[in-house]
């Protein structure tokens, strides 16, 4: 059992970053996975915690059995995260999903955490928001960076993540629905900062999956972002363009964009497909190169912004 009481404040780990917004489908999980992967690649011991009911599996943990799984019951599909919070024990992530990268995956059972928190709310009050922070605290010193992938459209889970993180970075697309969705994360940010985590800082927002040449539209979107999150909200310069084919192919292979781009020299060609030596899925599209470059630029800028406000 953890020794922290329900009401005891917990200072979030240094270099802990929550990627969150109030709406799904804005690139949140993809960016969180790349932040974690790029951090680990740079030599930082990194932990990715996926507090989301979706099973995106950008890193191929479930589909390809990657990583060293902890002994005992499965940690897949959100089971490990649920069990740690339910039993009030330290998190047990899947280790070495990539060199230097440990991951606690999300999945369907994460949804059950909301019901659990509601049952405990009567006794623990606002302290229930620190349930994840308590399970993280014993292992946090093992890591240089901790990345959270936060569930959209679920207040209790968003607050659980914000209670554990030092900085928040907010992705959005350009449509009105995505902009409006940020109102949820803004509200949860203010509640958690005021009640349980005064160390939480807004690192900024960024536009994802948009035409990089649409500069006039981007100027309007930046105004909308600041109207929603606050006039002083930093807005990142990097925009990752929308390239559906390479992004989809990389995810199906459980590869980060840079890992998928590394396959270009050995990619099959249309001639190989015509000759029956390969299938269309074996062709790595050239558009993965700019996609990988833009994602690298984005994650670099995110780390810089988060470091400047932490």
Helices and strands as residue ranges (DSSP letters): E 16-19, H 28-41, E 46-51, H 61-64, G 76-78, H 79-87, E 94-98, E 101-104, G 108-110, H 111-124, G 125-130, H 131-140, E 145-150, H 155-162, E 167-172, H 176-195, E 201-207, H 215-229, H 244-252, H 257-261, G 264-266, H 270-274, G 280-282, H 288-309
